[in-house]
């Protein structure tokens, strides 16, 4: 079993002006984050604008990503949605060499009960050939996965190995950390609270910011993992201004503006998402310029 502690990056999908996937820029980005020290990549998560890609496009991205990574680091495929039958079918059919786990976001819009959430993940776990990571992001899904449901899944299904949690609910984190199986991972799904979560005992982050500043995020997480929180704090503080800007107009508009600032890819998104405003892009450019000049 691969250990998914440390820094994961929820990688963006670069697009051309005509909306097509920019595969050369995607390869450059993959190499950039690997060189920046990330421990694994999540492909076709929500940051990758997965809901705007067709099934065929997702397959292309996954296969291209696996070939580009070439087993240098582990890979996680984002397979989630609000129709359990569709996700079960997609999970069952997922057999792309080079991938090591599946990240599955909690059903959105439907707002299922805790029992509905439990049975949704049970159905996925029953057919999955790869380990499963839960993704709890109430701000996007409209419903929270409670600590009780997370622990019930963690203790019942050995192939449910982690939860990426972006609820910001520290009482919930306390309960998960206190009662979870030893091997089950609690992973931050929200960049600005990674340090305090790891101080409590969380195992790392699946980061948006690591697309643009992988060295900085990886250094902070590595220091936290070693218990050197005094050393991690300066990295955390250097990230604060950038992270605030990255999410000011939604994700991934902000991080694509940051990537454009360093020449990594263009800032094109697929509707209904639109690029960051000119004012926000200018602010992001200034912060990225400062970080780059300081060799971050």
C-alpha positions, 0 to 999 in steps of 0.5 A, a space after each residue: 500500500 502506497 503511503 499518501 502522506 506529504 504533499 499532493 497537488 490537485 493539478 489543473 488542466 491547461 487549455 488552449 484559447 479554443 478550449 482544447 486541452 493543452 497537452 504540451 503545457 500539461 507535460 511542462 506542469 507535471 515536470 514542474 511540480 515533480 521537480 518542486 518536490 510534490 509527493 503525488 499528483 491528483 489528476 482530474 480532481 475538481 481543480 482540474 475542471 473535471 466536470 467540464 471534460 467529456 469521458 473521452 477527454 478524461 481518459 486522454 488526460 489520465 493516460 497522458 499524465 501516467 505516461 508523463 509521470 512515468 512512475 516517478 511519483 504516485 498518481 491519484 485519479 479523481 472519479 466523483 459525482 452525484 450519481 452513484 451508479 455512474 461513479 460505480 461504473 466509472 470506478 469499475 472500468 478504471 484500469 489505467 496503468 500508473 495510477 495508485 488510488 482514486 479520490 472521490 468527492 462526496 455527492 454534490 447537489 443531492 445533499 444526501 443523508 449520512 446514511 446515503 453518503 455511507 452507502 454511496 462510498 460502500 458501493 464504490 469500495 465494493 467494486 474498486 480495484 484501487 484504494 479509495 480516498 474520500 473527499 469532503 468539501 461541504 462548501 462545494 457539495 452542500 453537505 458535510 461528511 460527519 466524523 462518525 460517517 468517516 470513521 464508519 467507512 474507515 473502520 469497515 472498508 480496508 480499501 478506503 484509506 484516507 479522507 481529504 477534508 476541506 470542511 475547516 471543522 477542527 472539532 471534526 478533525 479532533 474526532 477523526 484523529 482520536 478514533 481513526 484506524 492507525 493507517 487511515 490518513 487525514 489529509 488537508 483539502 484547504 491550503 491555508 489550514 495545512 500547518 495547523 491540521 498537521 500540528 494536530 496529526 494530519 498527514 499532509 495536503 492535497 494542494 491547489 497552491 502547489 501547482 504554482 509554488 510546489 517548492 514552497 508548499 513541499 518545504 512547509 509540509 516536509 518541515 511539518 511532517 518532521 515536527 519542525 513547526 518553527 521551521 515550517 511557520 515561515 513558509 506558511 506565512 509566505 503562502 498566506 497572501 498568495 493563497 488568499 488571492 488564489 481563491 478570491 474569485 474561485 478555483 482554479 481561476 486564481 491558480 491559473 492566473 498564477 501559472 500564467 504569471 510564471 509562463 507555465 500555462 495560459 489562464 483559459 478555463 471552460 465555462 461556466 468558469 471564467 478567468 480571473 479579473 484583470 485586477 486580481 491577475 495584477 495582484 497575483 502577478 505581484 505576489 508571484 514576482 516577489 516569490 520568484 525573486 526570492 527563489 521560492 
